[in-house]
Amino acid sequence: MFPSGAIHFVTSVSSTSPQLRDYKQHYRADAQYIEDPEALSGVRSASERRRLQVIIDQLNLKPGERMLDLGCGSGWLADLSAHTGAKIVACDLAPTGVSAARRRFPEAAQFMASDVYAVGLADASCDAIVLSEVVEHLEDVTTGLRQAARLLRPQGRLIVTVPYRETILQHLCIHCNQLTPANAHLHSFDQQSLSQIAVAVGLRVTRTRLMGNKVLELMRMPQWTRWWPQWLWRFTDSVSNRLTGKAAFLLMEAKKA
């Protein structure tokens, strides 16, 4: 949903709740820089496919279930999820980005442009929702997760993935001379901080897990082992995270209480 770019602050960078001047304008402009999955390097493509497959495995989608990809970006997750037989709705903020995702994967989903804070779907209309690499970009994380909770059916499940314990670097924007966070990431999360927000909006956290070992990434292992079955990769990744403490991503599963 939200690829990298510069964000301009009104408040100082020391604020724990930065206020964005116009996030809609930023992400509409930023949509043109969303990378096509076909253009990714070998190691990035393999690594991203592994990460997305972990999400799909965790969802355990059934044919006919309705899944919302909230912040669909390139549309790749929607396309992979569609192979389960589930009915996929994929949305993002920028109409141009949504149009590009639809062109890439025309049969994957029902694509729509929508703000994560106000999704144009009925209450309790989704069996599953995914926010993949989205929440760290949200100024108001609580409102974003509350919107997801509204859309979930009873016992519906939510998957959120975010960078794990990310050190957010600030750079001086050459255009506005304001400090701006690298990759447009506004928040850093661990299991406790992310779970607390989910619980606060009425969700029940059922699982957290770490994935995407940075050491394996540096060794280009996702590319060299792309022929491995998914279970073997998940085992290797899990063991590597325990041994090195260098996980790149955090996955949280929560259900509608």
Secondary structure, DSSP 8 states (H G I E B T S, - for coil): ---S----BSS-TT-SS--BS-HHHHHHHHGGG---GGGS-HHHHHHHHHHHHHHHHHHT--TT-EEEEES-TTSHHHHHHHTTT-EEEEEES-HHHHHHHHHH-TTT-EEEE-BTTB-SS-TT-EEEEEEES-GGG-S-HHHHHHHHHHHEEEEEEEEEEEEBS----EEE-TTT--EEEGGG----B-HHHHHHHHHHTTEEEEEEEEEEEHHHHHTTHHHHTTTS-HHHHHHHHHHHHHHH--EEEEEEEEEE-
